[in-house]
């Protein structure tokens, strides 16, 4: 059984590790991070050339099942995966960690996009901790009256906000570390995507303790009709069912 995992997330690496002893896995990474954490099994880096290119790759490499375990905000590849899986007649599963849930004391402001988040910021604070990644900074580039602390794994490229300090770091992060970061930089508003997971959640707890508003960008929907698993265990169980049914989907 050959499984293609569209990866780049902790869950993708966990799934590849879980399947490695019994299933042939190939994990595909987009190549946007300079030094990615590589999973076990076969790895390919780079795009496929859209849905048609992915469908061709699925057929050419005799892929039996496709698992989209990309970041919850990697919307384009998820829709390409749905189209390619349908064209190549390969069963598809989306592995998505659950989103975060507001707790008592949280001051969350939901936004449908980075542009909406940028529009909301001037009324919420002046010193912004921006944790939406290095892609999409153009949405905030016009906010010349705000100061930004932008954290990402790799350095961003312009256009960027004119008053911005870049912090290159990779999670998981600790609550103590996030508390100190907010204090040291005098942050008064946090911006985050609803990525879910534990690795970067301490910033939310630190913001709650400090009474800071948090702009939370909603994640895009999974393509209609695509089955969703919330954990690597659920994804592995789905694959076992496929195998038992002769990969009929």
C-alpha angles and dihedrals in degrees: 000000000000117000124189112207118196095212148168096128135095089247091054091054091046091051093049089051091048094050099037098095095051108022134047106241132190116189117201119207122193093223096232093125116069096218109021124187103253121220126219118269128037117339131197124186126206140039129302099223098258131300094317092053092049092049089052091050092050091054096040093052097041095241113188099190137012123212119192102208096157125133112293088245097051090101101160097057091047092057090043089052092052092050094044094047091051092048094047094039092236120147112249132204128181114216107204126169111224117265123250121274121217115246130207109290096026117133100203126174112195120218129187095213144001088265091056090048091053091050091053097049104079091061093049107046150326104231109059130195101206114197102163095109132255094288117084099026089134087080089068099036094099094056097098094158093062132074118222135203103197119194123195142140094247132029116273126238126224145304091072135151110281094234105050139134117201122218113192108205141131128217158267091099129190129231091236091052093049092048090054093046092053091047097045095050095038091234116189101176135030127208120197141157116239091252095148125206133100101265096080101019096099090079088065092053091047091051090048092052091049093047092239125157115244124206107210117195111213116236120244117256124263110252112275115270096018116130114236130212121193098205143022088253091058091047092050090050090052090053091049090053091049091051092049090051093048095257092293093141 
